[in-house]
Amino acid sequence: MSWLDILLWGIAPYLMVVVLVGGTIWRYRYDKFGWTTRSSELYESRLLRIGSPLFHFGLLVVIIGHVIGLIIPKSLTDAVGLSQDAYHVQALAIAWCTLM
C-alpha cells in the first residue's frame, strides 16, 4: 500500500471522527446558547422552502443506498449473475431517478 492509501483509508476516517466529536464538545461548551431548535427560520426564503426538503430527501436516499450496498454481500450478486459493473450502474440509475 502506498502512503496515500494509508492516509486516505487508514488515518483520515479516524481523524474525521475525532474532529466531529471534538467539535461537538467544543461547541456545546463554548456556544451552549447558540444551539436552537427554531427551524422555521430556514423556510423564510422561498428557495429554501423548496430546496431544503429536497436536499434532505436526497441525503436520505444516499444514506439508504449506502446501507443497502453494505448489507448486500458479494456472494449474492455473484449468485444472481450480476457483475460489479452492472451493480454500480444499477445504483447510479436509482440515484439518478431521485434527481427527477
N, C-alpha and C positions, 0 to 999 in steps of 0.2 A: 504494500500500500504506500501511496505517496504521502507526503506531508500535508497536501491539500485535502486528501481523503480523510486523514486523521483529524484535521482541523474542522472540516465541514460536518463529518458524521460522528466524530468521537468527542470533540470538545464543545462545539457551538451549541448543540441542543442543551447540554447541561448548563452552559453559560447563560442561555436564554431563560431557563427555569430559575436560576439564581437571580437574574435581573428582574424577572416577574415577581418573585416572592419578595426580594429586597425593595423593589419599587412600591409594592403594595404596602409593605410595613412602613416605609418612609412616608408615603402619602397619608396613611392613617395617623401616624404620629404627628406630622407637621402641618397637615391640611385637613384635620378632622372635620371641621365645619364646612369645608368646601364640597364634601360629598352630599349630594342632594338627590331626591327622587322626583324632582319636578321635570318630568319628561315632556310635558306639554309645550315647553319652550321649543322643542325640536320641530313641532308641527306648525309653528307660526309662519314659516316660509312655505309658499305653495309648492316649490320644487321639492323641499324636504318632506312634505306631506305625501308626495308620490314616491320619492326616491328611498326614503328610509325603510318602509315596509318591503320594497323590492330588494334592497340591499340585505336585509335580514333574511328574507326568503332565500336569496342566493347563498348566503352563509350556511343556512340550514341544509340546503341541498348539497353543498360541498362537504359539510361535516358528515352527513348521512352517507354520501358516496364514499368517503374515505373509510368510514366504519364498515360498510358493506365490503369494500375492497380488502379490508383486513380480515374479515370473517370468512370470506370465500377462499378455501385452500386451493393451491395449485393442482392438487390431485383431482379435484372436482372439475376444473376446467379442462384438464387433460382427459378425464373420463368421458366428457361430452364432446371432445374433439375441437375445443375452442383454443386456437393459438393465442399466444400472448399478444401479438399484434391486433388480432381481431377483438380480444378482450379490451384493449386500450381504445380501439376505435369505437367500440360499443359504449364505453364510459364517456368518451368525448361526445358522442352523439346524444347521450342522455343529458350531459351538461349543456350542450348546445340547445336542446329543447327547453331548458329552463330559461334561456335568454329570449325565447319567442313569446 
